[in-house]
């Protein structure tokens, strides 16, 4: 099989192994993210927004059967118009990943979320990429970004990282038979070396400085009501039988 793109690689046993883990994680991570508009950028043959309940969910890519055809570094969406953006393995294969994140920050509403999946350079899969060097096919030719670097880039754009996870601890073997034999490493990896999975997923929330939620000022209302409420006067007896108020 000739592997000319990441989509072609996802049809291999290696790709199916990764896709199975990422689909399950995307379903969990997007399930409780609410809003109106959600977009998945890249990998149009995958439906990673399946677990989300927003009324308008669509896919965007440079080609394929998608609702919007566009490049990830020049999104044709209005500023602050989207509540959720998914980036499945977009950054490591982009010529300008910084610009991709800047575009995501622009189109997200305040408190909107971005969910990123990427290949982990600090893993057996990252080692496989080093061995392949530039002459490798997909997915080894990508520029893998560590979780730490991705978090730093998000922080510079005002994002707060909320959650993340690692998966696919098996070596980058090519056959389904050998992948199945190494499956035990997935359970062991989560326990003993959780930061060295072949892939990771990370969620960031766009924070806007100076913005705060406006809620009813119940404390001031209670204080005003207390000042206006009638207070029972206390009376005390004084010599001579005259009552004096206090």
N, C-alpha and C positions, 0 to 999 in steps of 0.2 A: 504493500500500500504506500503510495506516494503522499507524504505529509507536507502540504503546502501552506497550511494555516493552522491556527489553534483549533478551529472547528474540526478539521480533519483529525487532529491528534485526539480530540475528545471521543472519537469513535473507536480508538484503540483500547485494549484492556487497561492500560495505564490511565487513559482519559476517563474511562467509565468508573474506575476506582475513585478518582478524584471527584468526578461529577456526582457520584452517589453521596459522598460526604458533604459536598458543598450544597447540594439541593436540600438536604435535611437541615443544614444549619441556616440557610437563607429562609426556609419556611418558618423556623423558630424565631429568628431575629426580626423579621418583618411583620410578624403576626400582630404585635401590639404597638405598631407605629401607625398613628392615625392622621387623618387629613383628607384632602380631596384629590390631589394629583401626585402620581408616582411614575417614575420612568426608570427603565433598565437600559443602560448604555453598553452596547457591545454584546457579543454572543447571542445573536437574535434567535438561534435555534433552541435556546434554553428558556424556560419560563420560571425565572427566579422570583417573580412577584406573585406566584400562585397562592402563597399563604397570606397575602396582605388583603385587607378589606376596604381599601379606598375605592370610591366610585369610578375613578378614571385612572386606569393603569395601562401603560403602553411601553413599547420598546423603540429604541433609537440606535442606529448603527450607520456605518458608512456604506453598507450594502446589505442586501438580504430582504426577507419578507418582514418589514418593520413599518410602523406607523409614520416614523420620521426618519428621513435619510440625512445624516449630518455627521461631521467629524466631532470627536469628543472634546477637542480643544477650541471649538467654535460653535457652541450650542445655540440653536435658533429659538430660544425660549426667552420670554420676558424676565426681567430681574424680579426676584422674590415671587415666583409663580409656582414653584414646586414644593411639595412637602417631603418627598422622599426620592433619593437618587441612588441607584445601585451601580457599582463599578466592578463587575466581575472580570478580573485580570485585564483591566484596561491600562493601568498605570505602567506596568512593566513592559508593555509593548508599544507605548506611546513615545513619539520623538520629544515631546515636551510635557512630561507628567505634571510639572508645576502649573502650566497653563490649564491643564484639565481640571485640577483642583480649584484653581481660581474661577473657572467657569461654573463649577459646581457650587462654590460659595456664592457666586452672583445670582444664580437662578433659585437657590433655596430660600424659603421664607425663614424669618427668625424662629429658632427652635426646630427647624427642619433637620432631617437626618440624612447622612450618607453612609452606606454600607459598602465596604471595600473587601474584595478577596484578592489575594496575591500569593505568589510562590515565595517561600521562605528561603533566603540565601543561607541561613544557618541551619541546614538540614542535610540529609542524605541526597535530597533532590537538588539542593544548592551545590553539593559536591559534584553531582552528575553534570550540572551545567558548567562548572569549571573545567571538567574533563573534556566537554564538548567544544568549549571556546566559541569563537565566532562562527566557525564552520558548521555548527550544529543546526539541526532542524528544530521545528517547534516541539515543545515549548522552551528548549534549552537556549535559544538565541535571545531571550528576553533580558532586560536589565532588572534583575530582581531587587526589590526594595525591602529592607528589614522593617519589622514592626516599629522599632524605635525611630527610624528615619521617617516613616509614614506618619507616626504620631507627631513628630516635630513639625513636619510640613502642615499638618492639620492645625496644630497649635498656633502657628504663625498666621494662619488665616482666621483665627478666632473660633476654631472648633474645640469642643471638649469631648475627648474619647470616653465612651461609656462602657463598652464591653468588647470582648474579643475572645477568640478561641483558635486553637491549632488542631490540625488533623493530618491524616495520611502519613503515618510514621514508617510504613514499609519502605524498603529500598526501591529505587526506580527500576525494577525489573520489568521486562517487556511482555511476559506471557501471563495469562490469567492463572495458570497452574501455580507459578511461583508467587504471584501476588497473594493467592489464597493461602499458601504456606506461610507467608510472612504476616498474615492478618493478626496474629497474636500480639504484634508490636503496637497495634492501635490501642489496645487496652493497657499495655505496659507503658506506652508512651505518655498517655494522659496522667499516669501516676508518677512515673519516675523521671521523665525528661519532657515536660509539657511544652517547652518552648522550642522544640526541635522538630516539629511536624513539617511535612513537605509543603503545606499550604496553611494560610491563616485567614481569618475573617475579623474585621474591625468595624465598629460603628462610631461615627462622630456626630455630634449635635452642634449646629451653628448657634453660637451665643453672640448676642449683640450687647456691647457695653452701654450701660446707662439705661437699658430697657428693663422695665419691671411691670409685673402684672398689676392692674388696677382693681382693687377689691373694695367692697363696702367698708367704710371706716366705723366698724361697730363700736370701737372703744370711745371715740368722740361722741357718738350718738348716745351711748350709755351715760357718759359724763354730763351731757347737756340735759338729758332727761332727769338725772339725779338733781341737778341744780334747780330745775323747774318744779320738781315734785314738792307738795306741801309737807312741811315738817311739823309734827305734833309738838306743841309748846309744853314745856314742863313747868309746873307751878310748885312753889314751896311755901310753907307757912313761916311767917315772921311774927315776932311778938306784937300783940295787939289784935291778932286775928285777921290781919290784912294779907291777902295772897299776892305774891310778887312773881311776875313771869320772869323766865330765864331763857 
